[in-house]
Amino acid sequence: MTDRVTVWILADQLRRDHPALMAAQAEVGQAGVRVALVESQSSLRRLPFHRKRQVLHLSAGRHFEAELRSAGYDVDLIKAKDSREGLARHFKRYRPRRLVTMSAADYAPRNWQQGSMAQDLGARAEVLPNTMFLVGGFNPIPDPEPGRRYVMESFYRAMRSHFNLLIEPDGRPTSGKWNLDAENRKPLPRDHRIPPRRGFEPDEITRAAIREVEASGFGVGSAEGFDLPVTHAEAESAFADFLTTRLADFGAYEDAMSRSEGVLYHSVLSPQMNLGLLDPLAMARAAEQEYRAGLVPLNSAEGFIRQIVGWREFIHWQYHRQMPGLREANAWNSNRPLPRMFWDGETDLECVRSVVKRLITSGYTHHIERLMILSNFALLAGIDPAAVADWFLTFYVDSHDWVVLPNVIGMGLNADGGITATKPYIASASYIKRMGDFCGTCAHRADLRTGTHACPFNTLYWNFLIENESRLRANPRLGPAVLGLKRIGEAERERIRTEARDFLDGIEPYASSPGEVHGR
């Protein structure tokens, strides 16, 4: 029997200051700690995840193992069917006196940790609060009554005040405004030169992960061209590059879309934040410091901070507030299967084609393309929310249950009944044309809602309003859009319904049943 304490660090908790590691070390010293890292096949292959995502997770975990060993820790890296089997093997081999771990971000592993984990392992176990997020045991946000809506803007203001981000000595927000989003809606100027995102040459650990993933033949996309940060040092270097080269213009062009450019002024560091390679609060404070130093405009610093301490934290909070029912939420009774074009990008809708093709190649598109192209289409077309969520989980390198389910099912598809977002984020082709450059080369016309050349986004948008008119009228935030229906006569309404039905019936599905789509 050993006197050592095992610290189980989950694959998406690669923090240098991991609380379980710090607590165990304070109790028994570094020599008394053994770290368990599990490469869980059930987690890596629950869905046919993008191969760049698979490489990122494998490489980051193995680099973290090397970093721990270099720091003098005894590490047991276990390749197993799942975490339960891996930890059981660890306990059988080393017989530690107890296990210390940090609560998981995702519902299923957290439920196991807080439920039967200790009994399953036959061990004493302590589960510490998750420090990967700013809302935890020291939650500054009052939890509303069950079923009551809590809008993100209120949440965001409370977070700003609590963490003193862009707050003046008198307690008021810098500039007197909490939210400068109205300044962040500029389309990208023509011939605009965008600084490239910094990439990192794969080392031998990463190259081995690439070979392993490609040899397996499992997953979508390709690992070719992988250059994402996989260590703390690389992630910090990438963030420093973002602060210097792209943050200043992030605000103004935050919502812009481009047929040829996928990154624009975004940081593309959500994968690293979600794995623990970057600290969200430190990133928010660094952005504030750039503004205080006069290096970036306020709307860019505020917009970036809002994405981190507002949107990201709110999404995680809503996830745990709504689980486990969120995965099955379907407030609009949508049941169409995923279209094949979501998997291969083969469509004459230029915006969908460009975004999906880019996603297949890189595993990334920015948040407006996710919300206003992909989710917008899925909601207007009535696609099954669970299928859409699994598709997002499959294709994006930064995907995790905690972020995809509330962001896609809740915010993007409004399928949770308006708990996450107070209105469905639907838009016609006019928005897509205003914020992007897709329409100029598209086979469809953004100024027509019916007819042979009409953009399907227009037809589907007005069809959605017509089919749900009474329900939408009850939402004050959708008043202007619904009022526009008064200008549409019955004959035009019938044309819209007919053309929308014909378009939807003509979409080739990816699979013949939702079960096949979900991979269940």
C-alpha positions, 0 to 999 in steps of 0.5 A: 500500500502506498502513501501517495495521493493520486491527482486525476487531471482531465484531458481538458484541464491542462492548467499549470495551477490545477487546484487538485495538484496544488492541494495534494502537493500542499498536503503530502509534498510533490514526492507524495503525488502521482498524476493520472492522465487518461487518454479515453477512447470513448471521449476521443471517438464519441463522434467522428471528431475533426482530425485537427481536434483529435490531434490537438487533444492528443498533442496538448495532453502529451505535452502536458505530461512532458511538462509535468515530468520535467517539473519532477512529477511522477505521471501515469499516462493511461490509454484506456477505453474510458476514464473509469477503466483507466483509473481502475487500472491505475488504482490496481497498479499503484493502490493510492490512499486517495484520489483528488480531482477537479470537477469536470466542465461537461455534465456526464463526467461531472455527474460520475465524479460527484456520483458513483466514482469513489464507489466504482474505484473503491477509493476515497475521493475528493472533487474540487470546484472547477477553476477553469471558469470564473463562475463557480463556488464564488459565483457573483451571479444570483441564480434566478428562480427556476424557469425565470429568464436571465439575459446575458447582458445582465450577467455580463454587467455583473461579471464586469463589476465583480472582476473590475474590468473596464470599471472606473473608480466611481463604479461606472463602466468606462465611457459610461456604456456597458456594451459597445456592440453597436460600433462592432458591426462593420463589414470588411472593406474591399482589399483589406489586408488582414495580419495572418494568424500565427501558426506553430510548426509541429514537433515530434510529439505533435507529428506522432499524434498526426500520424496516429490520427491519420492512420486510424482513418477516423473522423472528418476533415484532415490533420494536414497543415495542423499548426495550432498551439499545443503548449502553454508557451505556444498559446501565450505566444499566440495570444501575445501576437493577437494583442499586437496585430489583431485586437485593435481591429477586432471590435469594428470587424467582429461580425464581418464575414468573408468568402476568402478569409476565415480568421479575420481579426479573431484570436482563434484561441477558444480551443486553448482556453477550453483545454486550460492552456490559457487563463480567461481572466488573464486574457480579459485583463490583458485586453483591458491593459491594451486599452488603458495603454492607448494601444487599442480602441475601447470598442475592441477591448470591450468586445473581446472582454464581453466574449470571454467574461460575458458570452463564454461564462454565460454559456457555461452557466446556462449549460449546467443550469439546463442539463440534462434536459438541454440535449433533448430540447426542441421548442420549435418541434424541428425534425428534419435531418441534416442536409448533406451540404453540411458535410461536404459543402456542395451547394449553390448557396455561396455562404454555406458552401464557403463556410462549410468548405473552410470548416472541413479544411480547418475545423474553425469558423468564427462565431457570426458564421456559426450563428448567422449562417449555419445555425440560422439556416438550421433553424429556418429549415427546421433541422433537428437540434440534437443532430445540429449540435452533434454536427457542431461537436464533430466539426469544430476544433474547440467543441465541448458539450458545455459550449456547443449545447447551450450555444447551438441548441439554446442560442443558435436554434432557440430550441430551449424555449428562450432560456438562453436567448430572448429571441431566435437569431434569424435573419434574411439574406439582407443581413448576410449580404451586408456583413459578408461578400458571399452574395456577389458570386452566388447563384441566388439573389439577395433582394428576392424572396420568391421566384427562381432566383430568390435566395433561399434564406429569404424564402425560409425567413419569411416562411418561418415568420408566416408559420409562427406568426402568432407565437412570434408576435408575443416576443417584443424583440421580434415586433418589427420583423413580424410587423413586416408581414402586414405588407405581404398579401395572401397570394404572396404568402402562399408562394412563400410557403410553396417555394419554401416547402419545395426547397426543403423537400429538395435538400438531400439529407445526409442520412436517412434517419436522425439516429444515423446522423447522430451516430447513435 
